[in-house]
Amino acid sequence: MCARPRSVRRFAKGPVKTNYHQHTTWCDGHDDAETMIRAAIDRGFDEIGFSSHARLPDVVEGNLTPDSAPAYAAEIRALAAKYADRLSVRLGVEADYIPGDTTPEKVRYAHLGLDYLIGSIHWVVAPDGAHVPVDWSPERLVEGVKAHFGGDYETYVRTYFVQEREMVARFDFDVLGHPDLVRKFNGRLAYFDETAAWYQDELRLTAEAIAASGKIVEINTGAIARGWMDDVYPSAAFRALLRARGVRFLLGSDAHAAAGIDCAFERYGDEAGRLDKLPLPNLVSI
């Protein structure tokens, strides 16, 4: 778990402190956007971005809907103007890929005028078409794998990575969110061996697909903030494979409350290959 730091700390590699992955009461977060902005100012951030969950055109609890998404975008833009003299505030979405249902592509969210789009997988589509939740709870995961994968965790994990490789290869988005989210409950459930040859093969194949796509990968500290792991996504082994292929990284907290906005940033802020900020043409330089 992350305690509130006693003082503002800048990273050794540069003066810019950013976070583009955070959630508010517009989706499943605990604090509203203005509270998050004030916390970011207090913690010495230069630029932040909001990335509410979305599965458009679906209407799903804990996600933006076709009706709420424009209001979300309008509020973030208004707050960006209000606090423009204190820090830069950017508008994003964390969009799911659920094959046959919803996709993380810019054309789907173009009407919101986003600065950036995060693509993530929170649901694995089983052979019978069921959607198995990756990170809802250990109980839901066990139930889903038992009911829809016959209790075969290897097949479940392999399906997750196949789905992720499809996503990075096919769709137009900027940042890949928590690329090995399947690890979230593994420390407690031990449902697969992260050193197994088959798992290392999946990491290698996925690293190659990500590198070929040119997408940025986030180093996500969310599992630390919520007490599920004392580690980030992606793992050190996965980061090494990605780094060897020239993949760039962006540090993000995946904060669902203001208290976790820079959780563990002091531990991972100096990672090799980490970008200070999102290098998009429509973002104004600090």
Residue frames as qw, qx, qy, qz and C-alpha x, y, z in Angstrom:
[[0.000, 0.887, 0.461, 0.000, 0.00, 0.00, 0.00],
 [0.413, 0.426, -0.006, 0.805, 1.10, 3.57, -0.64],
 [0.303, -0.704, -0.399, 0.504, 1.34, 6.15, 2.09],
 [0.243, 0.954, 0.125, 0.123, 1.14, 9.84, 1.23],
 [0.682, 0.221, -0.177, 0.675, 4.67, 11.15, 0.64],
 [0.378, -0.705, -0.301, 0.519, 5.91, 13.76, 3.11],
 [0.040, -0.691, 0.197, 0.694, 7.36, 15.99, 0.41],
 [0.712, 0.666, -0.003, -0.223, 7.26, 16.53, -3.32],
 [0.579, -0.391, 0.592, 0.401, 9.91, 14.54, -5.15],
 [0.564, 0.681, -0.263, -0.386, 11.06, 15.02, -8.73],
 [0.977, 0.100, 0.132, 0.133, 12.55, 12.19, -10.72],
 [0.547, -0.527, 0.355, 0.545, 16.30, 12.02, -11.21],
 [0.517, 0.198, 0.593, 0.585, 16.00, 11.98, -15.00],
 [0.079, 0.408, 0.363, 0.834, 14.13, 15.25, -15.39],
 [0.094, 0.030, 0.415, -0.904, 11.91, 17.88, -13.83],
 [0.538, -0.075, -0.331, -0.772, 8.61, 16.76, -15.38],
 [0.199, 0.049, 0.913, -0.352, 6.14, 14.74, -13.32],
 [0.523, 0.068, -0.359, -0.770, 3.14, 13.31, -15.15],
 [0.294, 0.095, 0.928, -0.208, 0.38, 10.74, -14.79],
 [0.380, 0.103, -0.435, -0.809, -2.11, 9.90, -17.55],
 [0.511, -0.209, -0.808, -0.205, -3.93, 6.97, -15.96],
 [0.042, 0.074, 0.663, -0.743, -6.45, 7.89, -13.27],
 [0.234, -0.461, -0.777, -0.358, -10.13, 7.37, -12.61],
 [0.165, -0.109, 0.304, -0.932, -12.83, 9.48, -10.99],
 [0.415, 0.283, 0.684, -0.529, -16.49, 9.31, -10.05],
 [0.547, 0.439, -0.297, -0.648, -17.25, 9.45, -13.78],
 [0.686, 0.163, -0.685, -0.184, -16.47, 5.70, -13.79],
 [0.822, -0.365, -0.435, 0.046, -15.36, 3.59, -10.81],
 [0.389, 0.325, -0.416, 0.755, -13.18, 6.11, -8.98],
 [0.399, -0.559, -0.626, 0.370, -13.74, 7.35, -5.43],
 [0.172, -0.591, -0.130, 0.777, -12.95, 11.07, -5.91],
 [0.484, 0.823, 0.284, -0.091, -14.17, 13.64, -8.40],
 [0.701, 0.490, 0.057, 0.515, -11.90, 15.15, -11.05],
 [0.006, 0.876, -0.146, 0.460, -11.31, 18.43, -9.26],
 [0.732, -0.628, 0.256, -0.058, -10.21, 16.61, -6.11],
 [0.902, 0.071, 0.202, 0.374, -7.72, 14.64, -8.20],
 [0.435, 0.731, -0.001, 0.526, -6.41, 17.84, -9.77],
 [0.319, -0.866, 0.209, -0.322, -5.89, 19.49, -6.40],
 [0.871, -0.387, 0.274, 0.126, -4.03, 16.40, -5.19],
 [0.794, 0.377, 0.139, 0.456, -1.85, 16.49, -8.30],
 [0.136, 0.861, -0.121, 0.476, -0.95, 20.14, -7.65],
 [0.615, -0.722, 0.262, -0.177, -0.14, 19.27, -4.03],
 [0.899, -0.178, 0.327, 0.232, 2.12, 16.42, -5.19],
 [0.202, -0.664, 0.420, 0.584, 4.02, 18.59, -7.66],
 [0.625, 0.343, 0.645, 0.275, 2.67, 17.26, -10.96],
 [0.043, -0.354, 0.318, 0.878, 3.26, 19.24, -14.14],
 [0.513, 0.130, -0.459, -0.713, 0.74, 17.39, -16.33],
 [0.392, 0.050, 0.875, -0.280, -1.99, 14.88, -15.66],
 [0.404, 0.017, -0.585, -0.703, -4.59, 13.14, -17.77],
 [0.623, -0.001, 0.547, -0.559, -7.93, 11.58, -16.95],
 [0.279, 0.210, -0.855, -0.385, -8.74, 8.17, -18.41],
 [0.661, -0.022, 0.424, -0.619, -12.23, 7.07, -17.47],
 [0.363, 0.026, 0.923, 0.125, -13.19, 3.50, -18.28],
 [0.555, 0.414, -0.054, -0.719, -15.25, 3.12, -21.44],
 [0.394, 0.055, 0.898, 0.190, -16.81, 0.32, -23.46],
 [0.454, 0.501, 0.037, -0.736, -18.75, 2.36, -25.98],
 [0.335, -0.374, -0.207, -0.839, -21.36, 1.80, -27.26],
 [0.526, -0.336, -0.775, 0.095, -22.18, -0.43, -24.28],
 [0.382, -0.670, 0.129, -0.623, -23.91, 0.87, -21.17],
 [0.775, -0.106, -0.568, 0.255, -22.04, -0.79, -18.31],
 [0.527, -0.847, -0.075, -0.014, -21.79, 0.15, -14.63],
 [0.643, -0.574, 0.239, 0.447, -18.45, 1.74, -13.78],
 [0.488, 0.103, 0.487, 0.717, -17.88, 2.94, -17.35],
 [0.191, 0.344, -0.104, -0.913, -18.68, 6.01, -19.39],
 [0.496, 0.471, 0.728, -0.048, -21.85, 5.62, -21.41],
 [0.331, 0.451, 0.473, 0.681, -22.86, 7.18, -24.72],
 [0.175, -0.884, -0.338, -0.271, -24.83, 9.75, -22.71],
 [0.551, -0.800, -0.008, 0.236, -22.28, 10.49, -19.98],
 [0.749, 0.013, 0.195, 0.633, -19.12, 10.55, -22.11],
 [0.275, 0.661, 0.179, 0.675, -19.68, 14.03, -23.64],
 [0.422, -0.871, -0.065, -0.244, -20.42, 15.49, -20.20],
 [0.824, -0.406, 0.099, 0.383, -17.22, 13.90, -18.86],
 [0.611, 0.293, 0.199, 0.708, -15.21, 15.43, -21.70],
 [0.008, -0.818, -0.173, -0.549, -16.78, 18.85, -21.13],
 [0.612, -0.791, -0.020, -0.007, -16.00, 18.79, -17.40],
 [0.796, -0.229, 0.146, 0.541, -12.35, 17.82, -17.91],
 [0.423, 0.499, 0.215, 0.725, -11.90, 20.59, -20.48],
 [0.249, -0.874, -0.141, -0.392, -13.51, 23.12, -18.13],
 [0.735, -0.649, 0.062, 0.187, -11.25, 22.06, -15.28],
 [0.738, 0.122, 0.170, 0.642, -8.23, 22.20, -17.59],
 [0.171, 0.714, 0.148, 0.663, -9.04, 25.84, -18.29],
 [0.514, -0.829, -0.096, -0.201, -9.66, 26.60, -14.60],
 [0.743, -0.584, 0.221, 0.243, -6.31, 25.21, -13.49],
 [0.748, 0.595, 0.008, 0.293, -4.24, 26.09, -16.57],
 [0.098, 0.853, -0.354, 0.370, -1.93, 28.33, -14.55],
 [0.622, -0.560, 0.499, -0.226, -1.15, 25.51, -12.09],
 [0.437, -0.208, 0.846, 0.221, -0.70, 22.41, -14.27],
 [0.403, 0.221, -0.572, -0.679, -1.68, 20.95, -17.61],
 [0.586, 0.093, 0.702, -0.394, -4.79, 18.73, -17.61],
 [0.234, 0.244, -0.735, -0.588, -5.43, 16.33, -20.48],
 [0.766, 0.105, 0.224, -0.593, -8.45, 14.35, -21.62],
 [0.223, 0.289, -0.902, -0.230, -8.25, 10.63, -22.24],
 [0.869, -0.109, 0.038, -0.481, -10.18, 7.39, -22.01],
 [0.205, -0.320, 0.925, 0.010, -9.18, 3.86, -21.03],
 [0.746, 0.221, -0.174, -0.604, -11.05, 1.78, -23.59],
 [0.687, -0.180, 0.697, -0.099, -11.60, -1.95, -23.38],
 [0.420, 0.314, -0.703, -0.481, -11.04, -4.53, -26.07],
 [0.601, 0.053, 0.733, -0.315, -13.69, -7.24, -25.93],
 [0.004, -0.112, 0.786, 0.607, -13.71, -9.10, -29.25],
 [0.117, -0.432, -0.827, -0.341, -17.11, -8.93, -30.89],
 [0.254, -0.766, -0.544, 0.230, -18.25, -6.22, -28.48],
 [0.033, -0.995, -0.006, 0.091, -16.08, -3.11, -28.16],
 [0.794, 0.256, 0.005, 0.551, -12.71, -1.88, -29.42],
 [0.355, -0.755, -0.035, 0.550, -10.14, 0.74, -28.33],
 [0.506, 0.282, 0.406, 0.707, -9.84, 2.79, -31.49],
 [0.110, -0.259, -0.111, 0.953, -9.75, 6.53, -31.89],
 [0.217, -0.205, -0.532, -0.792, -12.55, 6.68, -34.44],
 [0.415, -0.508, -0.754, -0.035, -14.96, 5.24, -31.87],
 [0.390, -0.669, -0.389, 0.499, -14.14, 8.08, -29.43],
 [0.376, 0.261, 0.227, 0.860, -13.46, 10.86, -31.94],
 [0.180, -0.757, -0.399, -0.485, -16.56, 12.84, -30.91],
 [0.604, -0.726, -0.233, 0.231, -15.00, 13.41, -27.47],
 [0.286, 0.888, -0.219, 0.286, -11.93, 15.22, -28.83],
 [0.855, -0.480, 0.034, 0.196, -9.51, 13.13, -26.76],
 [0.014, 0.859, -0.505, -0.086, -5.85, 13.96, -26.32],
 [0.145, 0.392, -0.908, -0.023, -4.97, 10.28, -26.00],
 [0.877, -0.112, -0.143, -0.445, -6.44, 6.80, -25.73],
 [0.239, -0.418, 0.859, -0.173, -5.37, 3.90, -23.51],
 [0.777, 0.065, -0.479, -0.403, -6.19, 0.39, -24.70],
 [0.248, -0.366, 0.800, -0.405, -6.67, -2.29, -22.04],
 [0.607, -0.118, -0.728, -0.296, -8.06, -5.75, -21.45],
 [0.359, -0.286, 0.581, -0.672, -10.22, -6.36, -18.39],
 [0.827, 0.116, 0.368, -0.409, -12.29, -9.23, -19.82],
 [0.082, -0.309, 0.877, 0.360, -11.13, -12.40, -21.57],
 [0.755, 0.198, -0.118, -0.614, -13.53, -13.92, -24.08],
 [0.544, -0.221, 0.806, -0.074, -13.78, -17.66, -23.45],
 [0.041, -0.042, 0.870, 0.490, -14.31, -20.30, -26.17],
 [0.051, 0.545, 0.837, -0.011, -18.03, -20.37, -25.33],
 [0.081, 0.652, 0.313, 0.686, -18.26, -16.58, -25.78],
 [0.504, -0.788, -0.334, 0.115, -18.50, -15.74, -22.09],
 [0.210, 0.781, -0.256, 0.530, -16.65, -12.70, -20.75],
 [0.780, -0.378, -0.376, 0.327, -14.38, -13.71, -17.86],
 [0.116, -0.974, 0.081, -0.176, -13.32, -10.75, -15.64],
 [0.681, 0.372, -0.425, 0.467, -9.55, -10.49, -15.27],
 [0.294, 0.205, -0.485, 0.797, -9.34, -8.21, -12.23],
 [0.486, -0.581, -0.260, -0.599, -12.79, -7.95, -10.64],
 [0.596, -0.574, 0.442, -0.346, -12.04, -10.23, -7.68],
 [0.041, -0.351, 0.935, 0.039, -10.24, -13.53, -7.00],
 [0.501, 0.211, 0.765, -0.345, -13.60, -15.22, -6.49],
 [0.625, 0.643, 0.093, -0.433, -15.02, -14.03, -9.82],
 [0.282, 0.633, -0.675, -0.254, -11.84, -15.12, -11.59],
 [0.218, -0.168, 0.956, -0.106, -11.91, -18.62, -10.11],
 [0.575, 0.412, 0.581, -0.404, -15.61, -18.97, -10.95],
 [0.529, 0.710, -0.151, -0.439, -15.08, -17.72, -14.50],
 [0.181, 0.529, -0.808, -0.186, -12.12, -19.96, -15.30],
 [0.339, -0.001, 0.917, -0.211, -13.89, -22.99, -13.82],
 [0.567, 0.513, 0.492, -0.417, -17.14, -22.35, -15.69],
 [0.571, 0.779, -0.002, -0.259, -15.77, -21.23, -19.06],
 [0.344, 0.684, -0.642, -0.040, -12.22, -22.64, -19.34],
 [0.919, -0.099, -0.376, -0.060, -12.81, -25.94, -17.52],
 [0.693, -0.698, 0.115, 0.140, -10.46, -24.80, -14.76],
 [0.804, 0.192, 0.137, 0.545, -7.57, -24.58, -17.25],
 [0.205, -0.890, -0.024, 0.407, -5.62, -21.49, -16.16],
 [0.437, -0.265, 0.522, 0.682, -2.94, -21.92, -18.78],
 [0.256, 0.490, 0.674, 0.489, -5.51, -21.66, -21.56],
 [0.106, -0.916, -0.370, 0.113, -7.11, -18.68, -19.85],
 [0.345, -0.727, 0.197, 0.560, -3.77, -16.83, -19.58],
 [0.400, -0.011, 0.638, 0.658, -2.78, -17.71, -23.15],
 [0.169, 0.707, 0.629, 0.275, -6.17, -16.42, -24.37],
 [0.199, -0.898, -0.149, 0.362, -5.57, -13.15, -22.53],
 [0.331, -0.542, 0.415, 0.652, -2.28, -12.60, -24.36],
 [0.335, 0.306, 0.726, 0.516, -3.70, -13.65, -27.73],
 [0.038, 0.869, 0.492, 0.029, -6.43, -11.06, -27.21],
 [0.273, -0.831, 0.071, 0.479, -3.84, -8.45, -26.26],
 [0.400, -0.208, 0.586, 0.673, -1.72, -9.15, -29.32],
 [0.235, 0.598, 0.676, 0.361, -4.80, -8.76, -31.51],
 [0.109, -0.922, -0.313, 0.201, -5.57, -5.45, -29.82],
 [0.304, -0.701, 0.254, 0.593, -2.16, -3.85, -30.29],
 [0.372, -0.024, 0.693, 0.617, -1.90, -5.04, -33.89],
 [0.160, 0.548, 0.738, 0.360, -5.38, -4.05, -35.07],
 [0.120, -0.883, -0.452, -0.045, -6.47, -0.88, -33.28],
 [0.334, 0.568, -0.069, 0.750, -5.41, 2.75, -33.20],
 [0.519, -0.841, -0.146, -0.052, -4.66, 3.86, -29.64],
 [0.190, 0.851, -0.378, 0.311, -1.66, 5.40, -27.89],
 [0.136, -0.516, 0.741, -0.408, -0.83, 3.58, -24.67],
 [0.689, -0.116, -0.703, -0.135, -1.16, -0.08, -23.69],
 [0.493, -0.603, 0.284, -0.559, -2.55, -0.35, -20.15],
 [0.595, -0.409, 0.641, -0.260, -1.29, -2.88, -17.56],
 [0.583, 0.411, -0.579, -0.394, -0.11, -5.42, -20.18],
 [0.449, 0.041, -0.888, 0.088, 0.10, -8.40, -17.79],
 [0.496, -0.357, 0.196, -0.767, -2.96, -7.73, -15.65],
 [0.869, -0.109, -0.440, -0.201, -3.45, -11.51, -15.42],
 [0.506, 0.173, -0.644, 0.546, -0.79, -11.44, -12.67],
 [0.297, -0.570, 0.127, -0.756, -2.97, -9.39, -10.32],
 [0.796, -0.410, 0.167, -0.413, -4.30, -12.28, -8.21],
 [0.833, 0.271, -0.476, 0.085, -1.51, -14.75, -8.96],
 [0.138, 0.474, -0.652, 0.575, 0.42, -13.92, -5.81],
 [0.532, -0.202, 0.514, -0.642, -2.52, -15.11, -3.70],
 [0.898, 0.169, 0.125, -0.386, -4.01, -17.82, -5.89],
 [0.268, -0.485, 0.784, 0.281, -0.79, -19.12, -7.51],
 [0.795, 0.383, 0.371, -0.289, -2.83, -20.31, -10.48],
 [0.825, 0.528, -0.050, 0.194, 0.12, -20.29, -12.88],
 [0.718, -0.406, 0.135, 0.549, 3.93, -20.30, -12.77],
 [0.246, 0.944, -0.041, -0.217, 5.35, -17.05, -14.11],
 [0.200, -0.644, 0.672, 0.306, 8.68, -18.77, -14.80],
 [0.758, 0.204, 0.620, 0.003, 7.11, -21.56, -16.91],
 [0.330, -0.112, 0.600, 0.720, 8.38, -21.87, -20.47],
 [0.154, 0.600, 0.707, 0.340, 4.90, -21.47, -21.98],
 [0.131, -0.912, -0.306, 0.241, 4.35, -18.22, -20.05],
 [0.339, -0.581, 0.316, 0.669, 7.72, -16.83, -21.07],
 [0.313, 0.210, 0.708, 0.597, 6.84, -17.67, -24.67],
 [0.046, 0.817, 0.566, 0.101, 3.62, -15.66, -24.35],
 [0.255, -0.843, -0.016, 0.473, 5.57, -12.69, -22.98],
 [0.379, -0.286, 0.531, 0.701, 8.07, -12.88, -25.83],
 [0.230, 0.456, 0.721, 0.469, 5.38, -13.10, -28.53],
 [0.076, -0.895, -0.433, 0.071, 3.48, -10.23, -26.92],
 [0.343, -0.692, 0.159, 0.615, 6.61, -8.08, -26.61],
 [0.345, -0.002, 0.631, 0.695, 7.25, -8.60, -30.32],
 [0.097, 0.678, 0.663, 0.304, 3.69, -7.59, -31.21],
 [0.213, -0.895, -0.237, 0.312, 3.84, -4.48, -29.03],
 [0.381, -0.486, 0.350, 0.704, 7.17, -3.43, -30.50],
 [0.284, 0.249, 0.694, 0.613, 5.85, -3.90, -34.04],
 [0.003, -0.807, -0.582, -0.100, 2.83, -1.72, -33.21],
 [0.300, 0.429, -0.089, 0.848, 4.93, 1.19, -31.97],
 [0.470, -0.750, -0.288, -0.365, 2.68, 1.68, -28.95],
 [0.002, -0.540, 0.566, -0.624, 3.82, 3.00, -25.60],
 [0.656, -0.318, -0.683, 0.043, 3.50, 0.68, -22.58],
 [0.339, -0.765, 0.169, -0.521, 2.60, 2.02, -19.19],
 [0.393, 0.070, -0.784, 0.476, 4.42, 1.02, -16.03],
 [0.514, -0.544, -0.296, -0.593, 1.32, 0.76, -13.85],
 [0.130, 0.247, -0.739, 0.613, 1.57, 0.98, -10.05],
 [0.600, -0.324, -0.143, -0.717, -2.10, 0.29, -9.38],
 [0.825, -0.196, -0.529, -0.018, -1.62, -3.15, -7.81],
 [0.426, 0.065, -0.528, 0.732, 0.71, -1.64, -5.22],
 [0.240, -0.259, 0.127, -0.927, -1.81, 1.07, -4.31],
 [0.757, -0.227, -0.150, -0.593, -4.58, -1.49, -3.85],
 [0.500, -0.493, 0.654, -0.280, -2.42, -4.03, -2.02],
 [0.958, 0.201, 0.053, -0.199, -2.62, -6.90, -4.50],
 [0.871, 0.199, -0.083, 0.440, 1.09, -7.00, -5.34],
 [0.352, -0.810, 0.148, 0.446, 4.26, -5.20, -4.33],
 [0.443, -0.084, 0.612, 0.650, 5.12, -4.87, -8.00],
 [0.344, 0.515, -0.086, -0.780, 4.06, -3.09, -11.17],
 [0.744, 0.443, 0.490, 0.102, 2.61, -4.15, -14.49],
 [0.915, 0.171, -0.359, -0.076, 4.52, -5.21, -16.54],
 [0.857, -0.470, 0.088, 0.191, 6.83, -7.45, -14.52],
 [0.245, -0.757, 0.477, 0.373, 10.60, -6.95, -14.58],
 [0.534, -0.034, 0.769, 0.350, 10.98, -9.91, -16.96],
 [0.430, 0.714, 0.540, 0.122, 8.34, -8.52, -19.32],
 [0.023, 0.967, -0.061, -0.248, 9.87, -5.02, -19.16],
 [0.412, -0.517, 0.610, 0.437, 13.25, -6.46, -20.10],
 [0.512, 0.299, 0.733, 0.334, 11.77, -8.13, -23.18],
 [0.253, 0.898, 0.360, 0.008, 9.99, -4.92, -24.16],
 [0.184, -0.892, 0.235, 0.339, 13.02, -2.72, -23.53],
 [0.524, -0.256, 0.671, 0.459, 15.24, -5.00, -25.63],
 [0.403, 0.485, 0.677, 0.380, 12.85, -4.38, -28.54],
 [0.187, 0.166, 0.128, 0.960, 12.90, -0.61, -28.17],
 [0.270, -0.706, -0.603, -0.254, 9.48, -0.19, -26.55],
 [0.058, 0.387, -0.271, 0.879, 9.00, 3.07, -24.64],
 [0.362, -0.454, -0.772, 0.260, 7.37, 3.32, -21.21],
 [0.183, -0.551, -0.026, -0.814, 5.14, 5.81, -19.44],
 [0.169, -0.077, -0.811, 0.555, 4.66, 5.77, -15.66],
 [0.452, -0.385, -0.285, -0.753, 1.04, 5.71, -14.50],
 [0.187, -0.192, 0.751, -0.603, -0.65, 5.12, -11.16],
 [0.382, -0.309, -0.790, -0.367, -4.06, 3.90, -12.35],
 [0.007, 0.033, 0.601, -0.798, -5.31, 5.85, -9.34],
 [0.272, -0.544, -0.714, -0.346, -8.93, 5.43, -8.29],
 [0.405, -0.855, -0.300, 0.124, -8.56, 7.93, -5.43],
 [0.160, 0.935, -0.202, 0.243, -6.51, 11.05, -4.85],
 [0.626, -0.670, 0.399, 0.003, -4.39, 9.34, -2.19],
 [0.818, -0.077, 0.495, 0.284, -2.83, 7.02, -4.78],
 [0.499, 0.852, 0.024, -0.158, -2.13, 9.52, -7.53],
 [0.369, 0.744, -0.553, 0.067, 1.64, 8.99, -7.40],
 [0.874, -0.372, 0.286, -0.124, 1.81, 5.65, -5.64],
 [0.848, -0.174, 0.371, 0.336, 5.33, 4.12, -5.84],
 [0.517, 0.847, -0.016, 0.123, 6.49, 6.71, -8.36],
 [0.198, -0.850, 0.487, -0.013, 9.67, 7.15, -6.35],
 [0.719, -0.239, 0.645, 0.095, 10.48, 3.47, -6.94],
 [0.671, 0.336, 0.596, 0.286, 9.88, 3.37, -10.69],
 [0.219, 0.927, 0.089, -0.290, 10.38, 6.94, -11.88],
 [0.038, -0.757, 0.554, 0.343, 13.89, 6.30, -13.14],
 [0.818, 0.140, 0.555, 0.056, 13.17, 3.18, -15.20],
 [0.221, -0.298, 0.601, 0.708, 15.23, 2.95, -18.38],
 [0.051, 0.276, 0.772, 0.571, 13.17, 3.85, -21.43],
 [0.033, -0.695, -0.646, 0.315, 10.64, 5.88, -19.44],
 [0.180, 0.551, 0.295, 0.759, 9.22, 8.97, -21.11],
 [0.065, -0.113, -0.431, 0.893, 8.64, 12.10, -19.03],
 [0.447, 0.400, 0.302, -0.741, 5.39, 12.86, -20.82],
 [0.662, 0.418, 0.622, 0.016, 3.12, 11.61, -23.55],
 [0.204, -0.353, 0.426, 0.807, 4.66, 12.63, -26.90],
 [0.371, 0.602, 0.697, 0.114, 1.52, 13.53, -28.84],
 [0.282, 0.314, 0.277, 0.863, 1.35, 16.38, -31.37],
 [0.258, -0.691, -0.362, -0.570, -1.80, 17.82, -29.82],
 [0.630, -0.654, -0.299, 0.292, -0.27, 18.10, -26.35],
 [0.141, 0.931, -0.142, 0.304, 1.27, 21.46, -25.59],
 [0.681, 0.169, -0.480, 0.527, 4.83, 21.29, -24.29],
 [0.525, -0.786, -0.263, 0.194, 5.41, 22.28, -20.70]]
